[in-house]
């Protein structure tokens, strides 16, 4: 086996560096876009008429209630399994 030359090592270092810089840029850009979209959504909600805000809140509450009911069902099932079996009358 031959030892890697300085040019080969340099090529690997440069390739890794370019890949790292590209990945970091993509990650940072995606974060910027997410923050910008969040600001737009918040601005749209704040500027919406009161009736529309109330409707959105009601829809959000319905989804939270459905989620709570689903979680409560799961909790009830898990607690039912955790209880020891009841003995039938002797």
Buried (B, 14 or more C-beta within 10 A) or exposed (E): EEEEEEEEEEEEEEEEEEEEEEEEEEEEEEEEEEEEEEEEEEEEEEEEEEEEEEEEEEEEEEEEEEEEEEEEEEEEEEEEEEEEEEEEEE
